[in-house]
Amino acid sequence: MKSLEDLKKMRESALKKVEMREGGKTYRIVVGMATCGIAAGARPVLNRLVEETAKNDYDCLVTQTGCIGMCTYEPIVEVYDKDGNHTTYVHVDPHRAVRILQEHVGQGHVIEKFTVEAARKAEGNV
């Protein structure tokens, strides 16, 4: 930090992060961060979601949870809308996380091929 302007930028950035965790947003994004999720790469996914949401001002709250209960599908990201409907995305990497923000949160379109239902169908478990 070199100036008052730098301090103001840091404050704005911190406030955006707090707002994402506490604000009344249209979407809530939950990343599974139990041991299995972290081992599968959930930390970079969570970080990318927080960064991209702040940078692009997406209308969502990004948070984390423990075990979601489907370890073989980790990293898992769940997207809840304001009505309580939710979509479970599986095998999410940072690139998919950005697409989820752009298409689901930004445009309201579920990316079916990334969902747990699509993964189960591909495995023959439907």
ABEGO torsion letter per residue (X at the ends): XABAAAAAAAAAAAAAAAAAAABBBABBBBBBABAAAAAAGAAAAAAAAAAAAAAAGBBBBBBBBBBAGBAAAOBBBBBBBAAGBBBBBBGBBAAAAAAAAAAAAAAGBBBAAABAAAAAAAAGAX
